[in-house]
Amino acid sequence: FGGCQVMEMGAEGTQDAAALLRTVLGNVPDFVMHLAPDGTILFINHLAPGYTMEKVIGRHVLEFNHPSNHARVRQMLHHVLHTGTPDSYESVAEGPHGQDANYLSRAAPVMDGGRVVSIILVAIDIIELRARDAVLRRSEQTLKLALRAARLGLWEWDVATGVNHAFD
């Protein structure tokens, strides 16, 4: 969330900003939530299949997280509220149709007059990323076995620096 600059705009720019925000929130695949300081969900940009706004808005964010993650979610809420700085965590939470899904969640404070008044939480489903990582690890293991069996090795030479690197 850091590094984003917000420009002050007059009333004429407010409609443009609102249209831009609606477009962004409506098209990002991640879940963007606005949380009350106590963790109650005030807004979510879209829903996972099997959910309705009535089943999500007004409920506590913990209700959608696996019980094993509750302490970490509480810690995140406390950190953001009391330090005014962002925090992130990985968790298992309810995904489509109530099934468990892996998420990377980033939380940032909404500030007003130097105090935290609410929290923005962005949750990214990382199940596909985890699956790709597993495929990559298997591929690397297979390559290592093949190289060992053929008594070959791999190395690279960085022409710019002149540094050689051998791979195990």
TIVO-2410 file (N, C-alpha, C; in nm, 3 decimals):
# residues 168
REC num residu      c1      c2      c3 atome chaine
REC   1      F   0.080  -0.119   0.000     N      A
REC   1      F   0.000   0.000   0.000    CA      A
REC   1      F   0.085   0.126   0.000     C      A
REC   2      G   0.210   0.112   0.041     N      A
REC   2      G   0.297   0.228   0.053    CA      A
REC   2      G   0.330   0.287  -0.083     C      A
REC   3      G   0.370   0.412  -0.081     N      A
REC   3      G   0.415   0.478  -0.202    CA      A
REC   3      G   0.304   0.535  -0.288     C      A
REC   4      C   0.179   0.518  -0.248     N      A
REC   4      C   0.067   0.570  -0.326    CA      A
REC   4      C   0.042   0.713  -0.284     C      A
REC   5      Q   0.039   0.801  -0.380     N      A
REC   5      Q   0.014   0.941  -0.349    CA      A
REC   5      Q  -0.130   0.976  -0.386     C      A
REC   6      V  -0.195   1.046  -0.297     N      A
REC   6      V  -0.332   1.088  -0.321    CA      A
REC   6      V  -0.331   1.237  -0.346     C      A
REC   7      M  -0.394   1.277  -0.454     N      A
REC   7      M  -0.402   1.419  -0.487    CA      A
REC   7      M  -0.535   1.473  -0.436     C      A
REC   8      E  -0.530   1.590  -0.376     N      A
REC   8      E  -0.653   1.656  -0.335    CA      A
REC   8      E  -0.723   1.705  -0.461     C      A
REC   9      M  -0.853   1.687  -0.465     N      A
REC   9      M  -0.927   1.732  -0.584    CA      A
REC   9      M  -1.053   1.803  -0.540     C      A
REC  10      G  -1.099   1.890  -0.621     N      A
REC  10      G  -1.221   1.964  -0.593    CA      A
REC  10      G  -1.342   1.877  -0.619     C      A
REC  11      A  -1.458   1.934  -0.601     N      A
REC  11      A  -1.584   1.862  -0.618    CA      A
REC  11      A  -1.597   1.806  -0.759     C      A
REC  12      E  -1.542   1.877  -0.859     N      A
REC  12      E  -1.556   1.830  -0.997    CA      A
REC  12      E  -1.478   1.700  -1.021     C      A
REC  13      G  -1.373   1.677  -0.944     N      A
REC  13      G  -1.294   1.556  -0.960    CA      A
REC  13      G  -1.347   1.438  -0.881     C      A
REC  14      T  -1.439   1.462  -0.791     N      A
REC  14      T  -1.492   1.356  -0.704    CA      A
REC  14      T  -1.564   1.249  -0.785     C      A
REC  15      Q  -1.644   1.289  -0.884     N      A
REC  15      Q  -1.716   1.192  -0.966    CA      A
REC  15      Q  -1.618   1.106  -1.045     C      A
REC  16      D  -1.512   1.169  -1.100     N      A
REC  16      D  -1.411   1.094  -1.174    CA      A
REC  16      D  -1.341   0.995  -1.083     C      A
REC  17      A  -1.308   1.037  -0.962     N      A
REC  17      A  -1.240   0.950  -0.866    CA      A
REC  17      A  -1.330   0.834  -0.827     C      A
REC  18      A  -1.459   0.860  -0.808     N      A
REC  18      A  -1.553   0.754  -0.772    CA      A
REC  18      A  -1.566   0.654  -0.886     C      A
REC  19      A  -1.571   0.701  -1.010     N      A
REC  19      A  -1.580   0.612  -1.126    CA      A
REC  19      A  -1.454   0.527  -1.137     C      A
REC  20      L  -1.339   0.588  -1.114     N      A
REC  20      L  -1.213   0.516  -1.118    CA      A
REC  20      L  -1.210   0.408  -1.011     C      A
REC  21      L  -1.248   0.442  -0.891     N      A
REC  21      L  -1.248   0.347  -0.780    CA      A
REC  21      L  -1.345   0.231  -0.807     C      A
REC  22      R  -1.464   0.261  -0.858     N      A
REC  22      R  -1.560   0.155  -0.893    CA      A
REC  22      R  -1.501   0.061  -0.997     C      A
REC  23      T  -1.432   0.116  -1.097     N      A
REC  23      T  -1.372   0.035  -1.202    CA      A
REC  23      T  -1.263  -0.055  -1.146     C      A
REC  24      V  -1.176   0.001  -1.065     N      A
REC  24      V  -1.067  -0.078  -1.007    CA      A
REC  24      V  -1.125  -0.189  -0.919     C      A
REC  25      L  -1.210  -0.153  -0.825     N      A
REC  25      L  -1.265  -0.252  -0.732    CA      A
REC  25      L  -1.348  -0.357  -0.802     C      A
REC  26      G  -1.413  -0.321  -0.908     N      A
REC  26      G  -1.496  -0.416  -0.982    CA      A
REC  26      G  -1.417  -0.511  -1.070     C      A
REC  27      N  -1.291  -0.481  -1.093     N      A
REC  27      N  -1.214  -0.563  -1.187    CA      A
REC  27      N  -1.093  -0.633  -1.128     C      A
REC  28      V  -1.053  -0.602  -1.006     N      A
REC  28      V  -0.942  -0.676  -0.947    CA      A
REC  28      V  -0.994  -0.812  -0.901     C      A
REC  29      P  -0.915  -0.917  -0.920     N      A
REC  29      P  -0.962  -1.049  -0.878    CA      A
REC  29      P  -0.955  -1.070  -0.727     C      A
REC  30      D  -0.880  -0.986  -0.658     N      A
REC  30      D  -0.863  -1.000  -0.514    CA      A
REC  30      D  -0.987  -0.951  -0.440     C      A
REC  31      F  -1.000  -0.994  -0.316     N      A
REC  31      F  -1.108  -0.948  -0.231    CA      A
REC  31      F  -1.058  -0.824  -0.157     C      A
REC  32      V  -1.127  -0.713  -0.175     N      A
REC  32      V  -1.092  -0.589  -0.108    CA      A
REC  32      V  -1.204  -0.560  -0.009     C      A
REC  33      M  -1.167  -0.554   0.120     N      A
REC  33      M  -1.267  -0.533   0.225    CA      A
REC  33      M  -1.237  -0.407   0.303     C      A
REC  34      H  -1.341  -0.343   0.348     N      A
REC  34      H  -1.330  -0.231   0.441    CA      A
REC  34      H  -1.382  -0.284   0.574     C      A
REC  35      L  -1.296  -0.281   0.676     N      A
REC  35      L  -1.331  -0.335   0.807    CA      A
REC  35      L  -1.346  -0.223   0.909     C      A
REC  36      A  -1.443  -0.238   0.996     N      A
REC  36      A  -1.454  -0.151   1.113    CA      A
REC  36      A  -1.337  -0.184   1.205     C      A
REC  37      P  -1.305  -0.097   1.298     N      A
REC  37      P  -1.192  -0.125   1.389    CA      A
REC  37      P  -1.205  -0.258   1.464     C      A
REC  38      D  -1.327  -0.304   1.487     N      A
REC  38      D  -1.345  -0.432   1.558    CA      A
REC  38      D  -1.337  -0.553   1.464     C      A
REC  39      G  -1.319  -0.530   1.333     N      A
REC  39      G  -1.308  -0.641   1.237    CA      A
REC  39      G  -1.436  -0.674   1.163     C      A
REC  40      T  -1.541  -0.597   1.187     N      A
REC  40      T  -1.667  -0.619   1.115    CA      A
REC  40      T  -1.651  -0.575   0.970     C      A
REC  41      I  -1.700  -0.657   0.878     N      A
REC  41      I  -1.690  -0.626   0.735    CA      A
REC  41      I  -1.796  -0.523   0.699     C      A
REC  42      L  -1.750  -0.407   0.652     N      A
REC  42      L  -1.840  -0.299   0.613    CA      A
REC  42      L  -1.865  -0.298   0.462     C      A
REC  43      F  -1.766  -0.346   0.385     N      A
REC  43      F  -1.772  -0.345   0.239    CA      A
REC  43      F  -1.683  -0.457   0.188     C      A
REC  44      I  -1.723  -0.518   0.078     N      A
REC  44      I  -1.639  -0.612   0.005    CA      A
REC  44      I  -1.666  -0.589  -0.143     C      A
REC  45      N  -1.561  -0.591  -0.225     N      A
REC  45      N  -1.578  -0.554  -0.366    CA      A
REC  45      N  -1.650  -0.661  -0.448     C      A
REC  46      H  -1.632  -0.786  -0.415     N      A
REC  46      H  -1.707  -0.894  -0.483    CA      A
REC  46      H  -1.707  -1.015  -0.392     C      A
REC  47      L  -1.787  -1.112  -0.426     N      A
REC  47      L  -1.805  -1.229  -0.341    CA      A
REC  47      L  -1.756  -1.356  -0.408     C      A
REC  48      A  -1.713  -1.449  -0.327     N      A
REC  48      A  -1.680  -1.582  -0.379    CA      A
REC  48      A  -1.811  -1.654  -0.411     C      A
REC  49      P  -1.808  -1.746  -0.506     N      A
REC  49      P  -1.930  -1.821  -0.538    CA      A
REC  49      P  -1.989  -1.886  -0.413     C      A
REC  50      G  -2.121  -1.879  -0.402     N      A
REC  50      G  -2.190  -1.939  -0.289    CA      A
REC  50      G  -2.220  -1.841  -0.176     C      A
REC  51      Y  -2.180  -1.716  -0.190     N      A
REC  51      Y  -2.203  -1.615  -0.087    CA      A
REC  51      Y  -2.294  -1.505  -0.139     C      A
REC  52      T  -2.360  -1.438  -0.047     N      A
REC  52      T  -2.440  -1.320  -0.079    CA      A
REC  52      T  -2.392  -1.206   0.009     C      A
REC  53      M  -2.419  -1.084  -0.032     N      A
REC  53      M  -2.381  -0.968   0.048    CA      A
REC  53      M  -2.444  -0.977   0.188     C      A
REC  54      E  -2.566  -1.027   0.195     N      A
REC  54      E  -2.636  -1.037   0.323    CA      A
REC  54      E  -2.564  -1.132   0.418     C      A
REC  55      K  -2.493  -1.233   0.363     N      A
REC  55      K  -2.421  -1.330   0.447    CA      A
REC  55      K  -2.281  -1.283   0.484     C      A
REC  56      V  -2.236  -1.172   0.425     N      A
REC  56      V  -2.099  -1.126   0.448    CA      A
REC  56      V  -2.095  -0.992   0.521     C      A
REC  57      I  -2.164  -0.893   0.470     N      A
REC  57      I  -2.160  -0.758   0.529    CA      A
REC  57      I  -2.216  -0.764   0.671     C      A
REC  58      G  -2.145  -0.702   0.764     N      A
REC  58      G  -2.188  -0.700   0.903    CA      A
REC  58      G  -2.134  -0.814   0.986     C      A
REC  59      R  -2.070  -0.911   0.924     N      A
REC  59      R  -2.010  -1.022   0.999    CA      A
REC  59      R  -1.863  -0.992   1.026     C      A
REC  60      H  -1.809  -1.055   1.127     N      A
REC  60      H  -1.670  -1.034   1.164    CA      A
REC  60      H  -1.580  -1.113   1.070     C      A
REC  61      V  -1.467  -1.055   1.034     N      A
REC  61      V  -1.374  -1.120   0.943    CA      A
REC  61      V  -1.328  -1.256   0.996     C      A
REC  62      L  -1.325  -1.275   1.128     N      A
REC  62      L  -1.286  -1.404   1.186    CA      A
REC  62      L  -1.379  -1.517   1.145     C      A
REC  63      E  -1.506  -1.483   1.120     N      A
REC  63      E  -1.603  -1.586   1.084    CA      A
REC  63      E  -1.569  -1.655   0.952     C      A
REC  64      F  -1.484  -1.592   0.872     N      A
REC  64      F  -1.446  -1.649   0.742    CA      A
REC  64      F  -1.306  -1.710   0.744     C      A
REC  65      N  -1.240  -1.705   0.859     N      A
REC  65      N  -1.106  -1.761   0.873    CA      A
REC  65      N  -1.111  -1.890   0.953     C      A
REC  66      H  -1.023  -1.982   0.919     N      A
REC  66      H  -1.011  -2.108   0.992    CA      A
REC  66      H  -0.973  -2.076   1.137     C      A
REC  67      P  -1.030  -2.147   1.233     N      A
REC  67      P  -1.000  -2.120   1.375    CA      A
REC  67      P  -0.849  -2.118   1.407     C      A
REC  68      S  -0.771  -2.196   1.334     N      A
REC  68      S  -0.627  -2.197   1.360    CA      A
REC  68      S  -0.560  -2.064   1.325     C      A
REC  69      N  -0.629  -1.978   1.251     N      A
REC  69      N  -0.575  -1.847   1.212    CA      A
REC  69      N  -0.629  -1.732   1.296     C      A
REC  70      H  -0.722  -1.758   1.384     N      A
REC  70      H  -0.787  -1.650   1.458    CA      A
REC  70      H  -0.687  -1.565   1.537     C      A
REC  71      A  -0.590  -1.628   1.602     N      A
REC  71      A  -0.493  -1.551   1.681    CA      A
REC  71      A  -0.414  -1.457   1.590     C      A
REC  72      R  -0.375  -1.505   1.472     N      A
REC  72      R  -0.296  -1.421   1.381    CA      A
REC  72      R  -0.381  -1.306   1.326     C      A
REC  73      V  -0.508  -1.331   1.297     N      A
REC  73      V  -0.595  -1.225   1.247    CA      A
REC  73      V  -0.616  -1.120   1.357     C      A
REC  74      R  -0.638  -1.165   1.481     N      A
REC  74      R  -0.652  -1.070   1.592    CA      A
REC  74      R  -0.525  -0.987   1.609     C      A
REC  75      Q  -0.410  -1.053   1.595     N      A
REC  75      Q  -0.280  -0.984   1.607    CA      A
REC  75      Q  -0.268  -0.878   1.497     C      A
REC  76      M  -0.308  -0.913   1.375     N      A
REC  76      M  -0.303  -0.818   1.263    CA      A
REC  76      M  -0.391  -0.697   1.291     C      A
REC  77      L  -0.515  -0.721   1.336     N      A
REC  77      L  -0.606  -0.611   1.365    CA      A
REC  77      L  -0.546  -0.520   1.473     C      A
REC  78      H  -0.495  -0.580   1.579     N      A
REC  78      H  -0.434  -0.503   1.688    CA      A
REC  78      H  -0.315  -0.422   1.636     C      A
REC  79      H  -0.229  -0.485   1.557     N      A
REC  79      H  -0.110  -0.416   1.505    CA      A
REC  79      H  -0.149  -0.294   1.421     C      A
REC  80      V  -0.239  -0.314   1.327     N      A
REC  80      V  -0.278  -0.204   1.238    CA      A
REC  80      V  -0.346  -0.092   1.317     C      A
REC  81      L  -0.434  -0.128   1.409     N      A
REC  81      L  -0.506  -0.028   1.486    CA      A
REC  81      L  -0.416   0.052   1.580     C      A
REC  82      H  -0.318  -0.015   1.640     N      A
REC  82      H  -0.237   0.051   1.742    CA      A
REC  82      H  -0.107   0.112   1.690     C      A
REC  83      T  -0.061   0.069   1.573     N      A
REC  83      T   0.063   0.127   1.519    CA      A
REC  83      T   0.036   0.218   1.400     C      A
REC  84      G  -0.078   0.198   1.335     N      A
REC  84      G  -0.109   0.276   1.214    CA      A
REC  84      G  -0.023   0.234   1.097     C      A
REC  85      T   0.035   0.114   1.104     N      A
REC  85      T   0.118   0.064   0.994    CA      A
REC  85      T   0.058  -0.064   0.937     C      A
REC  86      P   0.086  -0.092   0.809     N      A
REC  86      P   0.031  -0.212   0.745    CA      A
REC  86      P   0.086  -0.340   0.806     C      A
REC  87      D   0.017  -0.448   0.779     N      A
REC  87      D   0.059  -0.582   0.822    CA      A
REC  87      D   0.009  -0.681   0.719     C      A
REC  88      S   0.066  -0.800   0.717     N      A
REC  88      S   0.020  -0.904   0.625    CA      A
REC  88      S   0.034  -1.040   0.691     C      A
REC  89      Y  -0.041  -1.136   0.638     N      A
REC  89      Y  -0.036  -1.272   0.690    CA      A
REC  89      Y  -0.091  -1.368   0.586     C      A
REC  90      E  -0.053  -1.494   0.597     N      A
REC  90      E  -0.111  -1.600   0.514    CA      A
REC  90      E  -0.206  -1.679   0.602     C      A
REC  91      S  -0.315  -1.723   0.542     N      A
REC  91      S  -0.413  -1.796   0.621    CA      A
REC  91      S  -0.495  -1.891   0.534     C      A
REC  92      V  -0.565  -1.978   0.604     N      A
REC  92      V  -0.667  -2.061   0.541    CA      A
REC  92      V  -0.800  -1.997   0.580     C      A
REC  93      A  -0.881  -1.970   0.480     N      A
REC  93      A  -1.010  -1.906   0.505    CA      A
REC  93      A  -1.113  -1.965   0.410     C      A
REC  94      E  -1.238  -1.929   0.431     N      A
REC  94      E  -1.345  -1.979   0.344    CA      A
REC  94      E  -1.330  -1.921   0.205     C      A
REC  95      G  -1.333  -2.009   0.106     N      A
REC  95      G  -1.328  -1.968  -0.033    CA      A
REC  95      G  -1.461  -1.998  -0.099     C      A
REC  96      P  -1.459  -2.023  -0.229     N      A
REC  96      P  -1.583  -2.053  -0.301    CA      A
REC  96      P  -1.662  -2.167  -0.237     C      A
REC  97      H  -1.791  -2.145  -0.221     N      A
REC  97      H  -1.886  -2.244  -0.167    CA      A
REC  97      H  -1.846  -2.294  -0.029     C      A
REC  98      G  -1.773  -2.211   0.048     N      A
REC  98      G  -1.737  -2.248   0.184    CA      A
REC  98      G  -1.618  -2.340   0.196     C      A
REC  99      Q  -1.555  -2.374   0.085     N      A
REC  99      Q  -1.438  -2.462   0.087    CA      A
REC  99      Q  -1.316  -2.383   0.134     C      A
REC 100      D  -1.223  -2.452   0.202     N      A
REC 100      D  -1.100  -2.387   0.246    CA      A
REC 100      D  -1.017  -2.342   0.126     C      A
REC 101      A  -0.957  -2.223   0.140     N      A
REC 101      A  -0.867  -2.169   0.037    CA      A
REC 101      A  -0.752  -2.099   0.109     C      A
REC 102      N  -0.638  -2.091   0.043     N      A
REC 102      N  -0.522  -2.023   0.100    CA      A
REC 102      N  -0.519  -1.880   0.049     C      A
REC 103      Y  -0.498  -1.787   0.142     N      A
REC 103      Y  -0.496  -1.646   0.108    CA      A
REC 103      Y  -0.372  -1.577   0.166     C      A
REC 104      L  -0.322  -1.481   0.092     N      A
REC 104      L  -0.226  -1.385   0.144    CA      A
REC 104      L  -0.307  -1.258   0.164     C      A
REC 105      S  -0.312  -1.211   0.287     N      A
REC 105      S  -0.392  -1.093   0.319    CA      A
REC 105      S  -0.301  -0.979   0.363     C      A
REC 106      R  -0.330  -0.861   0.311     N      A
REC 106      R  -0.256  -0.740   0.348    CA      A
REC 106      R  -0.356  -0.640   0.404     C      A
REC 107      A  -0.321  -0.585   0.519     N      A
REC 107      A  -0.409  -0.490   0.586    CA      A
REC 107      A  -0.339  -0.355   0.599     C      A
REC 108      A  -0.416  -0.249   0.578     N      A
REC 108      A  -0.361  -0.113   0.590    CA      A
REC 108      A  -0.462  -0.026   0.665     C      A
REC 109      P  -0.410   0.068   0.743     N      A
REC 109      P  -0.500   0.155   0.819    CA      A
REC 109      P  -0.563   0.263   0.732     C      A
REC 110      V  -0.686   0.298   0.764     N      A
REC 110      V  -0.750   0.417   0.707    CA      A
REC 110      V  -0.738   0.522   0.816     C      A
REC 111      M  -0.666   0.629   0.784     N      A
REC 111      M  -0.635   0.731   0.884    CA      A
REC 111      M  -0.726   0.853   0.868     C      A
REC 112      D  -0.759   0.915   0.982     N      A
REC 112      D  -0.832   1.041   0.981    CA      A
REC 112      D  -0.784   1.120   1.102     C      A
REC 113      G  -0.726   1.235   1.074     N      A
REC 113      G  -0.676   1.318   1.183    CA      A
REC 113      G  -0.567   1.251   1.265     C      A
REC 114      G  -0.488   1.168   1.201     N      A
REC 114      G  -0.377   1.102   1.271    CA      A
REC 114      G  -0.416   0.979   1.350     C      A
REC 115      R  -0.539   0.935   1.339     N      A
REC 115      R  -0.579   0.813   1.410    CA      A
REC 115      R  -0.641   0.714   1.312     C      A
REC 116      V  -0.630   0.586   1.346     N      A
REC 116      V  -0.686   0.479   1.262    CA      A
REC 116      V  -0.836   0.473   1.287     C      A
REC 117      V  -0.914   0.485   1.179     N      A
REC 117      V  -1.059   0.481   1.192    CA      A
REC 117      V  -1.120   0.353   1.134     C      A
REC 118      S  -1.044   0.285   1.049     N      A
REC 118      S  -1.089   0.159   0.992    CA      A
REC 118      S  -0.970   0.094   0.923     C      A
REC 119      I  -0.994  -0.022   0.862     N      A
REC 119      I  -0.887  -0.100   0.799    CA      A
REC 119      I  -0.931  -0.143   0.660     C      A
REC 120      I  -0.839  -0.137   0.565     N      A
REC 120      I  -0.860  -0.196   0.433    CA      A
REC 120      I  -0.784  -0.328   0.432     C      A
REC 121      L  -0.852  -0.434   0.396     N      A
REC 121      L  -0.792  -0.567   0.390    CA      A
REC 121      L  -0.803  -0.619   0.248     C      A
REC 122      V  -0.691  -0.657   0.188     N      A
REC 122      V  -0.690  -0.714   0.054    CA      A
REC 122      V  -0.645  -0.859   0.067     C      A
REC 123      A  -0.730  -0.953   0.026     N      A
REC 123      A  -0.701  -1.096   0.035    CA      A
REC 123      A  -0.683  -1.153  -0.105     C      A
REC 124      I  -0.569  -1.215  -0.127     N      A
REC 124      I  -0.533  -1.272  -0.257    CA      A
REC 124      I  -0.534  -1.424  -0.244     C      A
REC 125      D  -0.613  -1.491  -0.329     N      A
REC 125      D  -0.616  -1.637  -0.329    CA      A
REC 125      D  -0.485  -1.686  -0.388     C      A
REC 126      I  -0.406  -1.758  -0.307     N      A
REC 126      I  -0.273  -1.801  -0.353    CA      A
REC 126      I  -0.267  -1.951  -0.382     C      A
REC 127      I  -0.381  -2.017  -0.394     N      A
REC 127      I  -0.381  -2.161  -0.420    CA      A
REC 127      I  -0.314  -2.193  -0.554     C      A
REC 128      E  -0.340  -2.113  -0.658     N      A
REC 128      E  -0.277  -2.139  -0.788    CA      A
REC 128      E  -0.128  -2.114  -0.782     C      A
REC 129      L  -0.087  -2.011  -0.708     N      A
REC 129      L   0.055  -1.982  -0.691    CA      A
REC 129      L   0.124  -2.097  -0.620     C      A
REC 130      R   0.061  -2.149  -0.517     N      A
REC 130      R   0.118  -2.265  -0.444    CA      A
REC 130      R   0.130  -2.386  -0.536     C      A
REC 131      A   0.030  -2.409  -0.620     N      A
REC 131      A   0.034  -2.523  -0.713    CA      A
REC 131      A   0.148  -2.506  -0.814     C      A
REC 132      R   0.166  -2.384  -0.867     N      A
REC 132      R   0.276  -2.359  -0.961    CA      A
REC 132      R   0.411  -2.378  -0.894     C      A
REC 133      D   0.423  -2.334  -0.768     N      A
REC 133      D   0.548  -2.353  -0.694    CA      A
REC 133      D   0.580  -2.502  -0.680     C      A
REC 134      A   0.478  -2.583  -0.652     N      A
REC 134      A   0.498  -2.727  -0.637    CA      A
REC 134      A   0.544  -2.789  -0.769     C      A
REC 135      V   0.483  -2.748  -0.880     N      A
REC 135      V   0.523  -2.799  -1.012    CA      A
REC 135      V   0.667  -2.760  -1.042     C      A
REC 136      L   0.704  -2.637  -1.011     N      A
REC 136      L   0.840  -2.591  -1.034    CA      A
REC 136      L   0.940  -2.670  -0.950     C      A
REC 137      R   0.909  -2.695  -0.823     N      A
REC 137      R   0.999  -2.774  -0.737    CA      A
REC 137      R   1.017  -2.915  -0.792     C      A
REC 138      R   0.908  -2.978  -0.837     N      A
REC 138      R   0.918  -3.113  -0.894    CA      A
REC 138      R   1.005  -3.111  -1.019     C      A
REC 139      S   0.988  -3.009  -1.102     N      A
REC 139      S   1.067  -2.997  -1.224    CA      A
REC 139      S   1.216  -2.981  -1.191     C      A
REC 140      E   1.246  -2.898  -1.093     N      A
REC 140      E   1.385  -2.878  -1.052    CA      A
REC 140      E   1.445  -3.008  -0.998     C      A
REC 141      Q   1.369  -3.084  -0.920     N      A
REC 141      Q   1.417  -3.211  -0.866    CA      A
REC 141      Q   1.444  -3.310  -0.979     C      A
REC 142      T   1.355  -3.313  -1.077     N      A
REC 142      T   1.373  -3.404  -1.191    CA      A
REC 142      T   1.498  -3.366  -1.270     C      A
REC 143      L   1.519  -3.237  -1.292     N      A
REC 143      L   1.638  -3.192  -1.363    CA      A
REC 143      L   1.764  -3.231  -1.287     C      A
REC 144      K   1.766  -3.212  -1.156     N      A
REC 144      K   1.883  -3.249  -1.076    CA      A
REC 144      K   1.913  -3.397  -1.087     C      A
REC 145      L   1.809  -3.480  -1.081     N      A
REC 145      L   1.829  -3.625  -1.095    CA      A
REC 145      L   1.885  -3.660  -1.232     C      A
REC 146      A   1.830  -3.599  -1.336     N      A
REC 146      A   1.876  -3.627  -1.472    CA      A
REC 146      A   2.022  -3.583  -1.490     C      A
REC 147      L   2.057  -3.468  -1.439     N      A
REC 147      L   2.195  -3.420  -1.450    CA      A
REC 147      L   2.291  -3.511  -1.374     C      A
REC 148      R   2.251  -3.553  -1.255     N      A
REC 148      R   2.335  -3.643  -1.177    CA      A
REC 148      R   2.354  -3.776  -1.248     C      A
REC 149      A   2.245  -3.830  -1.303     N      A
REC 149      A   2.252  -3.959  -1.373    CA      A
REC 149      A   2.340  -3.950  -1.497     C      A
REC 150      A   2.338  -3.838  -1.565     N      A
REC 150      A   2.418  -3.820  -1.687    CA      A
REC 150      A   2.558  -3.768  -1.655     C      A
REC 151      R   2.585  -3.744  -1.527     N      A
REC 151      R   2.715  -3.689  -1.484    CA      A
REC 151      R   2.744  -3.556  -1.555     C      A
REC 152      L   2.641  -3.470  -1.559     N      A
REC 152      L   2.652  -3.337  -1.618    CA      A
REC 152      L   2.629  -3.232  -1.510     C      A
REC 153      G   2.664  -3.111  -1.542     N      A
REC 153      G   2.640  -3.001  -1.451    CA      A
REC 153      G   2.593  -2.878  -1.526     C      A
REC 154      L   2.537  -2.784  -1.454     N      A
REC 154      L   2.493  -2.658  -1.512    CA      A
REC 154      L   2.569  -2.544  -1.446     C      A
REC 155      W   2.601  -2.446  -1.525     N      A
REC 155      W   2.664  -2.326  -1.471    CA      A
REC 155      W   2.622  -2.209  -1.557     C      A
REC 156      E   2.639  -2.090  -1.502     N      A
REC 156      E   2.610  -1.970  -1.579    CA      A
REC 156      E   2.724  -1.871  -1.558     C      A
REC 157      W   2.745  -1.792  -1.658     N      A
REC 157      W   2.849  -1.690  -1.653    CA      A
REC 157      W   2.784  -1.555  -1.680     C      A
REC 158      D   2.797  -1.464  -1.585     N      A
REC 158      D   2.746  -1.328  -1.600    CA      A
REC 158      D   2.853  -1.248  -1.672     C      A
REC 159      V   2.830  -1.221  -1.799     N      A
REC 159      V   2.929  -1.153  -1.882    CA      A
REC 159      V   2.962  -1.014  -1.827     C      A
REC 160      A   2.860  -0.944  -1.776     N      A
REC 160      A   2.883  -0.809  -1.727    CA      A
REC 160      A   2.975  -0.805  -1.606     C      A
REC 161      T   2.959  -0.902  -1.516     N      A
REC 161      T   3.039  -0.901  -1.392    CA      A
REC 161      T   3.155  -1.000  -1.398     C      A
REC 162      G   3.150  -1.094  -1.492     N      A
REC 162      G   3.254  -1.196  -1.501    CA      A
REC 162      G   3.242  -1.304  -1.396     C      A
REC 163      V   3.130  -1.310  -1.329     N      A
REC 163      V   3.109  -1.407  -1.221    CA      A
REC 163      V   3.048  -1.536  -1.278     C      A
REC 164      N   3.107  -1.648  -1.235     N      A
REC 164      N   3.055  -1.781  -1.271    CA      A
REC 164      N   2.976  -1.835  -1.152     C      A
REC 165      H   2.870  -1.909  -1.183     N      A
REC 165      H   2.791  -1.970  -1.077    CA      A
REC 165      H   2.758  -2.113  -1.120     C      A
REC 166      A   2.795  -2.210  -1.038     N      A
REC 166      A   2.761  -2.350  -1.065    CA      A
REC 166      A   2.635  -2.387  -0.986     C      A
REC 167      F   2.546  -2.462  -1.049     N      A
REC 167      F   2.424  -2.507  -0.984    CA      A
REC 167      F   2.444  -2.648  -0.933     C      A
REC 168      D   2.388  -2.674  -0.815     N      A
REC 168      D   2.398  -2.810  -0.757    CA      A
REC 168      D   2.309  -2.905  -0.831     C      A
***
